[in-house]
Each structure stands twice: as structure tokens, then as C-alpha cells.
Amino acid sequence: MQCNRCYKHKSFLNFLTALILHKFSQLGLQNLFVIHSRRGGSIQKMYHSEWLDTIDSEPDVISMLLLPLTSLWNRSGRNGFVSHAINLYHRYKPPIEDLHQFLEFQLPRHWAPVASEISLGSHHKHQVNTWIRFSILGPRLYINTIPVDVGNRPVVGLRLQLEGRSSNRLAIHLQHLASLPKSLSVSDNSNAYLSCDSYNCNLHKKVKWNSLSYVCTAPVESDDSVSIVTGAQLQVENKCLFLRLCFSKVIGVTLRKAPEWDQSPSLGQFSIKTWGILTTFISKAEQRDHPKPGDVTIGSSIYSAARLAPVRTPKLLRFVDTTEIMRGPVDTPGHWVVSGARLHVQDAKIYLHVKYSLFSFAMQTETGASQVL
């Protein structure tokens, strides 16, 4: 039967060839040759039935139909965050070599500690010496020294926050991914917080010239270039405010480029006098015209970071910048992580500088080989 089918197929090709040549001869076309070429499959000479079995292993594209990824969700139950990640790709167009990491990092983001863990009561439970003062008769700025640990989840943003009913307790908050991306493998941290040597550090600065307290402005970084921040803490020693960070090592990655430092957009834009006049006006305008800081639009829903907003503009806000410093999909290629930070003093105000790193990830291919992205 197989030979019979092959004979019939060969006869059909001969008949088709003769028909084509006869048609061309009627049109006055001479010296034409008809060459039969198979699309896909083995190029060796074999019977047609044998060639059909080789198409699956050696296919050849004859036609293609391209559809947008978002059309796949029209007739199925939507996964909000996956649809959100696809929309972000269409909006920001990351490089194709970073697409995998870009999509993996489009996870929900949360601030730690959460609003329910922030105490609104008095600060009497804190130690007596956990405060700093900017002048002899000025108010005390109490310091929340409770460590903020996010486990092994990457940190993508930092902010200083004034807590308490009187907004007179300074704390540090971390923005982190809801879970660990699959391409990241982070070693368990040893809960060891790093900071500068308070006795040998010469980067202690006063917030004001007549201030009674100091702020350590030394960068807090890890000696390992592939370590990321997974915890933070504020501490007061000898009337000096320190920043302490906890680091975790990322396994199987290399540093892709030199780290970058981010700072508050308002840093250095106004003098202290101008800023003091406009503080109240700007704060009220932002609360009225803009969404709350930390809001993330996902589909048609708003997931708020639940940052507690004071009823009135705190008096100590003129000494502390509470701008959220974070990186997301808008910052190409969209998978930056925090690898360091430092406190900064300028124009009688405390600011926060954040160090971001970008890694090249080693992924396992289907053949078991390691591919660096």
C-alpha cells in the first residue's frame, strides 16, 4: 500500500508538471524548468510518506498569525497582576533581553511595617535617650529603633516617616516585593545589621548650626557587591542618629553595571527659607490634587500602601524629608533592587539617599546549561 501511494503521488506530480509546461508553451514561454521543493522535513530523497514523518522534527514556517498578548484574556478569567504586567510591558517597552526579569518583578509591592503595626500611642515605652533635638528650646524628635525586616524579599524603595499622634517619632519604612522572584535565590540573612563605626566616623553633621544632636551621613553598604538590603533600623548613640541596614547575598548573579544613587527630587531645589514658606501650601496641594503616596494602579483597582496621613502638617516636617524613594517599571530595565543607603543633611533638613543595583541573572535552560541574562 505504501509503494502504491508513493506511485500515485509521483504520477500526480508528473501530470502537474506536464500541465504547467503545456500552459507555459501556450503563452510562448520557452526554456522553463520546474523544480519541486518541499517545505519542511528532511531534504534527503525519500518517498512522500516517509518525508511526512520528518516534518514534526524539522518544521518550516509557511505562514504566521500574530496576536496581541492582551487578546488572550478576553475569553478567560483574568489574572489581575499578569494582565497588569503585560500592560506595563506595552507601556514601558523594556529591552527584549530583560523581558523575563521585567515581568518577574511586576509583583505586588508592600510597605513594611504595615499600618496596623504602627503604634499611634505615646512614646513612653521607648528608651529615654532615643531622641534628638535640633535646638536648645526646640521639640524632641523621638526615634523608632525597632528593626524592620522583610525576610528574603527584595527591597525596592525606602522612606523616612513621622509616626505617632503628634508626628514626632522618626521611623524608616521599606517597600518590598510581595514574594521572591523565581530568578532570584537569596541566602538567609544572619540578622547582622551594618553601620558605620560611631567612634571613628568623621561624617557626623549637625542639622542646624546650633543643633545639639548629630546625624551620621556615612554610606551604609555591604562589602559583597551582590548583596541586597532586607532590613533597616534607626539608632541613636551619643546624641547621633545612625542608619543600620541588614543585607542578604544573592546567589548566582553578577553585577551588571555600576550601582546608582537616588535622592529626593526636592533636594537642593529650594533654600531653607523658601521651603519653610511653601511647606504648608505644597503639602495641602499634594493631598488634594494627587493620589496618596504608594498607590499602585492594577487593572481598575487601587492597592494603597495605607500610609498614615497626619491631620495637620507636623511641625517637625521641616526637619525631615518624607519623600518616597523607589524604582519600578518606569526605570529601565525595571528590576532594580536596593543595595545600600545613607542619611544626608542639607539646608537644616534630614534626607535619605538610596543605592540601587542591577544584576545579571543566570537561568537554567531546558538542556541544563546556564544562560546569563
Secondary structure, DSSP 8 states (H G I E B T S, - for coil): -HHHHHHHHHHHHHHHHHHHHHHHHHTT--S-------SSS--S---HHHHHTTTTTS----------GGGGGTTS---HHHHHHHHHHHHH---GGGHHHHHHT---EEEES-GGGS--S-STTS-TT-EEESSSSS-EEEE----EE-TTS-EEEEEEEEETTTT-EEEEEEEEESS--TT--B------EE---TTT---EEESSTT-S-EEE---EE-SSTTEEEEEEEEEEETTEEEEEEEEEEBTTEEE-S--EEE--TTTTTS-HHHHHHHHHHHHHHHHHHS--TT-EEETTEEE-------SS--GGGGTB----EE--TTSTTS--EEEEEEEEE-SS-EEEEEEEE-EEEEEE-TTS-EEE-
